Amino acid sequence: MLSRKIKIKWWKKFNNKLVCKHRIQEWIKHNAGSKDNPAPKQDALFLAEKQQLMIALTSTTSKKEFERTLQKATSSKASNKASTDDESSNEDKYY
């Protein structure tokens, strides 16, 4: 029969007071607001766009078609960024 012996080495300088329930709950309360960060939404959008581009690129059958698809994706991304920049500059005018 196979068995494994597990050994945990605890350091003498380890402070057990850092892992008490009270300290953990305090940390959770303090860091609970960080979940409202909009960055995960942007990451999800980026990953979805990346996946669509990868599907389009893998479905190409020739080098010319691959380059055309890639050029189309980069140009549409640049135009989207330019329109976003224009919108943000318009917002600055009104505030």
Phi and psi in degrees as a GROMACS rama.xvg file:
@    title "Ramachandran Plot"
@    xaxis  label "Phi"
@    yaxis  label "Psi"
@TYPE xy
-87.9141  140.212  LEU-2
-145.976  160.565  SER-3
-130.771  133.759  ARG-4
-101.728  122.5  LYS-5
-106.147  131.816  ILE-6
-124.751  130.514  LYS-7
-111.751  127.205  ILE-8
-101.371  120.225  LYS-9
-100.958  131.944  TRP-10
-78.3552  144.908  TRP-11
-67.6201  -28.5934  LYS-12
-87.1727  0.742384  LYS-13
-68.8061  131.145  PHE-14
-95.1666  105.44  ASN-15
-67.8636  -19.7111  ASN-16
-68.6942  -18.4181  LYS-17
-73.6444  -18.8925  LEU-18
-112.277  22.932  VAL-19
-76.7354  159.657  CYS-20
-58.6535  -41.8279  LYS-21
-60.0651  -45.4523  HIS-22
-66.2732  -38.2387  ARG-23
-66.9105  -44.6813  ILE-24
-63.311  -38.9412  GLN-25
-62.1705  -42.752  GLU-26
-64.241  -41.8635  TRP-27
-62.934  -44.3021  ILE-28
-62.0139  -41.0888  LYS-29
-68.2522  -35.9052  HIS-30
-103.052  10.3326  ASN-31
-68.6145  -29.6932  ALA-32
-71.534  -15.099  GLY-33
-71.5124  -12.5079  SER-34
-73.4259  -17.8667  LYS-35
-82.3045  10.7485  ASP-36
-67.4748  130.281  ASN-37
-74.4487  -8.97196  PRO-38
-59.035  -40.3514  ALA-39
-60.3736  -32.8035  PRO-40
-65.842  -42.0847  LYS-41
-66.124  -39.1186  GLN-42
-63.3007  -42.2802  ASP-43
-64.1488  -41.0216  ALA-44
-63.7188  -44.2031  LEU-45
-60.69  -45.2811  PHE-46
-65.0187  -36.2569  LEU-47
-66.6368  -43.2592  ALA-48
-63.908  -39.9705  GLU-49
-63.0474  -42.4145  LYS-50
-64.2501  -41.9568  GLN-51
-63.325  -40.9441  GLN-52
-64.7032  -42.8666  LEU-53
-62.2977  -39.1294  MET-54
-64.0199  -44.0708  ILE-55
-64.2387  -40.145  ALA-56
-70.1136  -37.553  LEU-57
-73.8313  -20.8213  THR-58
-84.8287  -5.4424  SER-59
-71.7417  150.501  THR-60
-113.282  -13.379  THR-61
-134.506  165.672  SER-62
-66.3939  -39.3304  LYS-63
-63.4335  -43.3184  LYS-64
-65.0636  -38.5993  GLU-65
-61.8232  -47.9774  PHE-66
-64.6468  -38.205  GLU-67
-64.5571  -43.1753  ARG-68
-65.0681  -42.3049  THR-69
-65.3942  -43.1224  LEU-70
-63.4807  -40.6585  GLN-71
-62.6903  -42.1742  LYS-72
-66.8558  -42.5152  ALA-73
-70.2657  -36.514  THR-74
-70.6317  -38.1424  SER-75
-69.1576  -34.6648  SER-76
-67.0334  -40.0683  LYS-77
-67.1151  -40.1308  ALA-78
-68.9607  -36.2061  SER-79
-64.5846  -39.4691  ASN-80
-67.9167  -39.5406  LYS-81
-64.7174  -41.9488  ALA-82
-68.1208  -35.0707  SER-83
-66.2161  -40.1137  THR-84
-64.2072  -40.0245  ASP-85
-63.0774  -43.0284  ASP-86
-63.6873  -41.5107  GLU-87
-69.2069  -33.4518  SER-88
-69.8972  -33.807  SER-89
-65.8227  -37.0705  ASN-90
-63.5553  -36.4998  GLU-91
-64.9154  -32.2529  ASP-92
-67.044  -32.9837  LYS-93
-87.8661  -13.0722  TYR-94
